[in-house]
Amino acid sequence: MTKWFNETLYSGFRQSHEIKEVLFEGKSQYQKVTVFESARYGRILGLDGVVQCTEGDEFVYHEMLTHLPMLAHGKVRDVLIIGGGDGGILEEVLKHKSVRRATMVEIDDVVIDVSKKFLSSICGKAFSDKRTNLIVGDGAAWVRDTEESYDLIIVDRPDPVGPATVLFSAEFYKNCKRVMKPGAILVAQNGVPHMQGPELTDAVKLFQKIWKKSGSYLAVVPTYVCGFMSLTWASDQDITKVPAKTVATRFKRAGLKKLRYYNPDIATGAFALPNFVRQLIPGMKPY
Amino acid sequence: MTKWFNETLYSGFRQSHEIKEVLFEGKSQYQKVTVFESARYGRILGLDGVVQCTEGDEFVYHEMLTHLPMLAHGKVRDVLIIGGGDGGILEEVLKHKSVRRATMVEIDDVVIDVSKKFLSSICGKAFSDKRTNLIVGDGAAWVRDTEESYDLIIVDRPDPVGPATVLFSAEFYKNCKRVMKPGAILVAQNGVPHMQGPELTDAVKLFQKIWKKSGSYLAVVPTYVCGFMSLTWASDQDITKVPAKTVATRFKRAGLKKLRYYNPDIATGAFALPNFVRQLIPGMKPY
């Protein structure tokens, strides 16, 4: 009989993946961790019954949360990744030769361990890169206490339940701002607007109180089902104003090869928000 | 016990909607037709076990398949809709005052009947509009035989299985071209590239043989699960070259109110194709 991984994220709607083989199932200090071979999306990492990333479409989320802010900035040297235990963001960050140090603070070492063991197609050799500074610890505490500062902060957090809740608070954002260099950018994931609209509204509301400029851009991750995923950004510069030509030049110069989603067209197109998303952004109106 | 509508479109992956109430279940001459009240997406129309449209997100597909070509053209008077039995496209088309006649050729009168009865929030009063010319019949035969001609043809077809297969053939496209006025545009749906890539490739390959210009643009429909939906276009003019300002002016002039997805930003942004979609378009390369 076919075995299914039935995602439990939403009531009344679910996605299900056929399980070919369970590779890992266990409980960490923080969450239930599952890795299985699926029928359609390669290996899938599930946390507390929710799809976290899949070999089949991780490239969307990881490329869009990395290359878009990276090339909007243009001179990123020091990166902080909050969460991101699967190593997918880390791998994309390290593709940029300009990066001299990538600090990643992930709270759950079990996620890191299973990712290294079962999801090497996602993290590649990122964990053993000389520029990687891996911290197993609390990301919120890190931005509160560290004396380092960064050009780019990538908040690769799950939904605002469980251990990640603190990563959606005003205090966390303020501490992020504290460790950002001038011109630095923060990006974060903010759920699927069609299903989780308030998550986007709440985040931008806080961003607007803390940063000069902020907003949302969109990516489409097949297994974050039900439409667009909203990514959010905050900075003291307006990253939507970087000319398309500048991004295209930086893209060429960066020599990024074999990207499957991000390109200079998308770098601009991702800021085009449908009316129902515009309505979720404080201060923005539908056309 | 909770009852679920488990979509049977893909092997190894499925979406499921909780059924609150079955409103209609029957077999037409062509297909199994289901209408049910869902927990998250309002009423849903299913054909042969596949979600066809939902009250909760129909606006994406219907707006993008209508307003984008309509405003890229600028002077659409005569429209032909192939399929579209739920009336959603028809309703969007009739929002344009420039339209003097909308001919809709739908093969399955059961779909029309249940849509009028149960999905009036989708079709509105479109079926009783004076400009509507409703034909219950075979769309492929219509474009072969009619002496009318059109400024816009919208092919609102399901996947290339069952009664719709003929709507993916070279002969059908050639007959469409036969009934297109100079400068006219054809648009069609072409599946979810992440899951049904060859469907997009095959369509554009045929388009390129028949029309001077063609291509794809993207929309994101939550319940057409697994990422972007690819829409395709063909014409003797290059609709990607219509200046953004021109579209914005036409949009204002058209006086379209309460759109939930389409806007002038999206009109441009929808042509930004991720690399994995570019790879599916003959002659296009990833950056």
Contacts between the chains, C-beta under 8 A, distances in Angstrom:
chain1	res1	chain2	res2	distance
A	4	B	14	8.0
A	6	B	16	8.0
A	10	B	40	6.8
A	11	B	18	7.6
A	11	B	39	6.9
A	11	B	40	7.8
A	12	B	17	7.1
A	12	B	18	4.2
A	12	B	38	7.0
A	12	B	39	2.8
A	12	B	40	4.3
A	13	B	15	7.3
A	13	B	16	7.1
A	13	B	17	5.9
A	13	B	18	7.0
A	13	B	38	7.9
A	13	B	39	7.0
A	13	B	40	4.6
A	13	B	41	7.5
A	14	B	4	8.0
A	14	B	15	7.4
A	14	B	16	5.1
A	15	B	13	7.3
A	15	B	14	7.4
A	15	B	15	5.6
A	15	B	16	7.8
A	15	B	225	6.9
A	16	B	6	8.0
A	16	B	13	7.1
A	16	B	14	5.1
A	16	B	15	7.8
A	16	B	16	6.6
A	17	B	12	7.1
A	17	B	13	5.9
A	18	B	11	7.6
A	18	B	12	4.2
A	18	B	13	7.0
A	38	B	12	7.0
A	38	B	13	7.9
A	39	B	11	6.9
A	39	B	12	2.8
A	39	B	13	7.0
A	40	B	10	6.8
A	40	B	11	7.8
A	40	B	12	4.3
A	40	B	13	4.6
A	40	B	195	7.7
A	41	B	13	7.4
A	57	B	194	6.8
A	57	B	227	7.3
A	59	B	276	7.9
A	60	B	227	7.9
A	60	B	274	7.5
A	192	B	222	8.0
A	194	B	57	6.8
A	194	B	222	4.8
A	195	B	40	7.7
A	195	B	222	7.6
A	220	B	220	5.5
A	220	B	227	5.0
A	220	B	228	5.2
A	220	B	274	7.9
A	221	B	227	7.2
A	222	B	192	7.9
A	222	B	194	4.8
A	222	B	195	7.6
A	222	B	225	7.5
A	222	B	226	4.1
A	222	B	227	3.9
A	223	B	226	7.5
A	225	B	15	6.9
A	225	B	222	7.5
A	225	B	225	5.5
A	225	B	226	7.6
A	226	B	222	4.1
A	226	B	223	7.5
A	226	B	225	7.6
A	227	B	57	7.3
A	227	B	60	7.9
A	227	B	220	5.0
A	227	B	221	7.2
A	227	B	222	3.9
A	228	B	220	5.2
A	251	B	287	7.2
A	259	B	275	5.6
A	259	B	286	7.2
A	259	B	287	7.4
A	260	B	274	7.1
A	260	B	275	5.1
A	260	B	276	4.7
A	260	B	286	7.5
A	261	B	274	4.2
A	261	B	275	6.0
A	261	B	276	6.4
A	262	B	274	7.4
A	262	B	275	7.4
A	263	B	274	7.1
A	263	B	275	5.6
A	263	B	278	7.6
A	263	B	286	6.9
A	263	B	287	3.9
A	264	B	287	6.5
A	265	B	271	7.7
A	265	B	272	4.0
A	265	B	273	6.8
A	265	B	287	7.7
A	266	B	272	5.1
A	266	B	273	7.8
A	266	B	274	5.8
A	268	B	269	7.4
A	268	B	272	6.6
A	269	B	268	7.4
A	269	B	269	4.0
A	269	B	270	7.6
A	269	B	271	7.5
A	269	B	272	2.7
A	270	B	269	7.6
A	270	B	272	7.5
A	271	B	265	7.7
A	271	B	269	7.5
A	272	B	265	4.0
A	272	B	266	5.1
A	272	B	268	6.6
A	272	B	269	2.7
A	272	B	270	7.5
A	272	B	272	7.8
A	273	B	265	6.8
A	273	B	266	7.8
A	274	B	60	7.5
A	274	B	220	7.9
A	274	B	260	7.1
A	274	B	261	4.2
A	274	B	262	7.4
A	274	B	263	7.1
A	274	B	266	5.7
A	275	B	259	5.6
A	275	B	260	5.1
A	275	B	261	6.0
A	275	B	262	7.4
A	275	B	263	5.6
A	276	B	59	7.9
A	276	B	260	4.7
A	276	B	261	6.4
A	278	B	263	7.6
A	286	B	259	7.2
A	286	B	260	7.5
A	286	B	263	7.0
A	287	B	251	7.2
A	287	B	259	7.4
A	287	B	263	3.9
A	287	B	264	6.5
A	287	B	265	7.7
